[in-house]
Amino acid sequence: MARRMTVVFHDEGLYTSLKVEAARRHMPASDIIADAVHEWLESREDAELLPIVEAAHAEWEEKGGRSWSEVEREMEEALTQREQAAEAKDVQA
């Protein structure tokens, strides 16, 4: 359901820039404003998550976390060893 809202621009230049951009993009100014509000809300969510992410990263560093490349290398080595072991069993059989 579409809702209406009046936006009052106290900055004439901002209003003019919005109207010019809307004309350039061939879209209503309300769509540009809606997109801007969505982006702003998402940035607020990201800002709220940032301390949680930073705390998790600090905990990871404190407990001796390993980089993904190190884990990936170890997984590849283990897979290679399993494949070699399986091949050796096949040769013996």
BELQUI-V721456 format. One record per pair of residues at least 24 apart in sequence whose ideal C-beta (glycine too) atoms are under 10 Angstrom apart, sorted by the first residue. I is the first residue (numbers start at 1). J is the second residue. D is the distance in Angstrom with one decimal. If there is no record, write none. Layout:
BEGIN
i:I j:J d:D
i:I j:J d:D
END
This chain:
BEGIN
i:2 j:30 d:9.5
i:4 j:30 d:9.4
i:5 j:30 d:8.8
i:5 j:33 d:8.9
i:5 j:34 d:10.0
i:5 j:37 d:10.0
i:7 j:33 d:6.5
END
